[in-house]
Amino acid sequence: MATPHLAIIDPAVRIPELDCYNQIALRSQIHTSYHLPGLFGMDSLVAVQDSVTALMILGSSSSVNDRLPWQSPLEIWLKQQLEKGKPTLGLCYGHQLLAYLFGGKVDFIFSDRHKLQGFRKITLSKNPLWNNQELAGEIYVSHREAVVECPQTMQIIATSSEVAIDGLSHKTLPIWSLQGHPESTTLFLKNMGDRHNVGPQAFDFGRKLIDLFLAHVQRV
């Protein structure tokens, strides 16, 4: 039996989310690995694909609609892994990518394409990932696009006053996604050019959501 292994995919094309990865890896009870397909290609993911038991896909300044050379190879590889039933959590770009892969639509929120940035309160409906409880709290967001059409194979599990489809889960596969950045840290905000002066407690709810996924991965 393969040793549990969480592959964290960072689709960064400018600044890798190294601090976010480090914080997740420190809290994970299973082995993690870090991959940058937008900067360095698919070789590292292909090398570990047989040992990967779960996946996390982080954010990116790219859009799923860009159709850059690195995107199609990642999508083909990822779809194969998803169909094997590997637990997966997509965040921001990862959320949009999962919706796109299953037939959803991603588009700009506003006609002038301005960015939603800051902390946003989201409401989460009952879902096995968070022990079938309804949850609400604030997570950091930074995005211009959003999922505007839900795939038929997925359902909405998070909403907010600004974004109707703030989170999704697959109806039959262990796949979840959130538009926000529950993985964010103080350094992440700085890298985003955000001058919010917040203490570490501002990230508590996001951290809780990440830890619920990590706990699920450990159980399976």
N, C-alpha and C positions, 0 to 999 in steps of 0.2 A: 504494500500500500504506500502511495506517495506521501511524503511529508507535506503537511499543509503549507501552502505558499501563496502569499498575497502579492500579486504584481500590481504596482502602482504606475499608471501610465500618465505622464505629464506631456500634453501636446503643446508645450511652450514653443514659440518661435522667436522669442526675444529673451525673457528672463525666466529661467527655471524656478519652480516653486520649491526650492530645496529646504527652506525652513518649514514649510507645510509638511513635506515628506518626512523630515526628521522628527517632527512632533508626532506624526502618525506612527512611524516606525518604533519610536520609544514606547508607545502605549500598546502596540500590537503584541499579542501573545503568540503569534505565529511568525514565521520567517517572512520578510518583505524584500522586494527588489524594486528598483527604480529605473524607468525607461523614458527616453526622450525621442520618440519617433520623428517629431517635426524637425529636430536638429541633427539627429544622428542615424535615422533610418530604423529599420525593423530587426536588425540582426540580434539585438539583445533579447527582444521578445520571442523571436523564433527559437533562440537557444534555450529558453526556459519553459516553452509552451507545454511540454509534457509534464512538468512538475507544478504548474500553476493550478491552484484549486479555487482561487477567487481573484477578482479584479476590481480596481478602483481607477476611475478616469477623471483627471482633474480639469481645470479650466485652461483657456487659451485665448489669445487675442485674435485668433483666426475665427472664421465662420465656417460652418459646415457647408455653406453655399459657395465658398471660395473655389473649391475643387483644385487645391494645390497638389503637387506631385506626391507628397507623402500621405495624403488623406485616403486615397483609394486602397493602397496596400494595408493600412491600419484597419480600415473598415472591413475588408475581406477577412483579415486575420481575426478581428474581434467578433464578427458574426459567427465564425466557426466555433469560437470559444463559448459564446453565449448559447448556441444551440446544444452544447454539451451540458448545459444546466449549471454552469459555474456561477456562484453568487457574485453579483456585480453592482457597484454603486457608481453612478455618474454624477458629476458636480459641474455646474455651469456649462461650459462647452461639452463636458461629458454627458450632461442631461440632454442637451440639444442633439448630440450625436446619437444617443440611444433612440430618441424619438425619430430622428431622421432615418436610422437604419430599419425601423419597423414601419415606415410609411407615413410618419408625421410631417408637419410643415414647420419650418423655422423662418421667421422674418423679423424685420425691424419693428420695434414697438411704436416708434413715433416717426412721422413723416420727415422730420428734420434730423433723424438718426442720433439724437442726443442720448447720453448714457444715464441709466439709473445707477446711482452709486451711494453707498452708505449702509446703514443698518435697517432691515425691513422685518416687520413682524409677519410671520407665516403661521397658518393654522394647518395642522396635520390631522387627517382623518385616521380612524382606526386601521392599523395594519400590523401584521405579525412581526415586522421588523422592530416596531416599538411596542411589542407585547400587547397589541390590540387596544392601545389606549389612544385617546385623542390628546394631542399635544399642541402647545402654542409657545412661541418664543421668537427672539430676534436673531437673525444671522446676517452676516455681511453680504452685500450684493454689489456686482460691478458688471453691467452688461447693457448692450444696445439692442440685442435681439432676444427673442423668446420663442418657445413652442407655441404656435398659434392654432395648430390643428392636432388633436390627440390621435395617435395611431389606434386602429380598431383593436389591436391586441394588448393595449395598455389602458390604464385607468388613472384618473387624477387623484393624487393622495395629498397634495399640498396646494393651498391657495393663499392669496394675499390681496390687499386692496388695489395693488398696482398690476399684478400679474395673475391671471386666472389659472394658468397651468404652471404652478410653481413647484410641482413635484409629480412624478409618475411612478407607477409600478406595473410590471408585466402581469398579465392575468394568469399565466401558467408557468412562467420561468422566474427564478429568484433574482429579479432585476429591479433595482430602485434608482431613482434619480431626483436631484434637487437643483433648481435653477441657481440658488445662492451658493455661497462659499462657506460651508460649515467648517472647512479645514483651515480657514484664514487665521493669521497671526498678526501681531503688531508689525513685523517686518513685511508681511504680505501687503498690508495697507500702504506702507511706505513705498514698496515697489510699484503699487498701483497709482502712486502720486496723490494718495488720499491723505489729507492733513487731520483727519479725525484724531483727537487726543483722548484715547480711551484706555482704561485699565484692563488687566487680563480677564476680569469677570465678564467683559463684553462678549467674550468668545465662548462662554460656558455652555450656552444652548447648542451652538454648532458642534462643540466638542462632544456633547452628550449624544448627538445624532451619529457622529463618526464612531463613537465607542459602542453604540448599539449595533452598528454594522460589524465592527470588529468582533464583538461578542458572538454574533450570529455565525461569522466565518469560523471562529474557533470551535463552535459546537458541531458544525458540519465537517 
